[in-house]
Amino acid sequence: MIEEKIYKALSEGVTSVEGRVFPLFVPQGELFPAIVYTVIADNERKGLSCSTHQDCRLQLDIYDKSFEDVKKIEEVVKGIMDSFYLTEYSSQSGFDQESNLFRVILDMNFNY
């Protein structure tokens, strides 16, 4: 499953989150910074030579107490995700008033 590979790559590669990489949401009571990953779509394609390829659309949410820190984590994450044959990447920054945390939302497409 692609989720296992994403979890392993991010939890080992982004040392500043200290393993706080979660599917779908951050569990209540967790510390920050943290990363949440959501697979939006995972599609299988057949090529002309009958080979199979996977396309994946992934959303990553990075949370931390400082804007500067979420942007630093974003750069590390982007470098890690390049190893997944990243084909498209977009980023949106904001502030989550409910949690009082800065947030970067990454929308990524890649092949594997």
DAHULIN-V656625 format. One record per pair of residues at least 12 apart in sequence whose ideal C-beta (glycine too) atoms are under 10 Angstrom apart, sorted by the first residue. I is the first residue (numbers start at 0). J is the second residue. If there is no record, write none. Layout:
# DAHULIN-V656625
i j
I J
I J
This chain:
# DAHULIN-V656625
i j
0 38
0 41
1 36
1 38
1 41
1 53
1 55
1 57
1 83
1 109
1 111
2 22
2 36
2 37
2 38
2 41
2 55
2 57
4 55
4 82
4 83
4 111
5 20
5 22
5 34
5 36
5 38
5 55
5 57
5 59
5 79
5 80
5 83
5 107
5 109
6 18
6 20
6 21
6 22
6 34
6 36
7 20
8 20
8 76
8 79
8 80
8 82
8 83
9 21
9 34
9 36
9 59
9 61
9 72
9 75
9 76
9 79
9 80
10 34
11 79
12 75
12 76
12 78
12 79
12 80
12 82
13 32
13 34
13 61
13 71
13 72
13 73
13 75
13 76
13 78
13 79
14 75
15 32
15 34
15 63
15 68
15 71
15 72
15 75
16 30
16 31
16 32
16 33
16 34
16 61
16 62
16 63
16 72
16 75
16 76
17 30
17 32
17 33
18 33
18 34
19 31
19 32
19 33
19 34
19 35
19 62
20 33
20 34
20 35
20 36
20 59
20 76
21 33
21 34
21 35
21 36
21 37
21 60
22 35
22 36
22 37
22 38
23 35
23 36
23 37
23 38
23 60
24 37
24 60
25 60
25 62
25 98
25 100
29 62
31 61
31 62
31 63
31 64
31 65
31 68
31 69
31 98
31 100
31 101
32 61
32 62
32 63
32 64
32 65
32 68
32 69
32 71
32 72
32 100
32 101
33 60
33 61
33 62
33 63
33 72
33 100
34 59
34 60
34 61
34 62
34 63
34 69
34 72
34 73
34 76
34 103
34 105
35 58
35 59
35 60
35 61
35 62
35 102
35 104
36 57
36 58
36 59
36 60
36 76
36 105
36 107
37 56
37 57
37 58
37 59
37 60
38 55
38 56
38 57
38 58
39 55
39 56
39 57
39 58
39 106
39 107
39 108
40 54
40 55
40 56
40 57
40 108
41 53
41 54
41 55
41 56
41 57
41 111
42 54
42 55
42 56
44 110
52 84
52 110
52 111
53 84
53 109
53 110
53 111
54 84
54 86
54 108
54 109
54 110
54 111
55 83
55 84
55 86
55 107
55 108
55 109
55 110
55 111
56 87
56 106
56 107
56 108
56 109
57 80
57 83
57 85
57 105
57 106
57 107
57 108
57 109
58 104
58 105
58 106
58 107
59 72
59 73
59 76
59 77
59 80
59 90
59 103
59 104
59 105
59 106
59 107
60 95
60 102
60 103
60 104
60 105
61 73
61 75
61 76
61 90
61 92
61 100
61 101
61 102
61 103
61 104
61 105
62 95
62 98
62 100
62 101
62 102
62 103
63 100
63 101
63 102
63 103
64 98
64 99
64 100
64 101
65 100
65 101
66 92
66 93
66 94
66 100
66 101
66 102
66 103
67 101
68 101
69 92
69 93
69 94
69 100
69 101
69 102
69 103
70 90
70 92
70 101
70 103
72 103
73 90
73 92
73 103
73 104
73 105
76 90
76 103
76 105
76 107
77 90
77 105
77 107
80 105
80 107
80 109
81 107
81 109
82 109
82 111
83 107
83 108
83 109
83 110
83 111
84 108
84 109
84 110
84 111
85 107
85 108
85 109
85 110
86 107
86 108
86 109
86 110
87 106
87 107
87 108
87 109
88 105
88 106
88 107
88 108
88 109
89 104
89 105
89 106
89 107
89 108
90 103
90 104
90 105
90 106
90 107
91 103
91 104
91 105
91 106
92 104
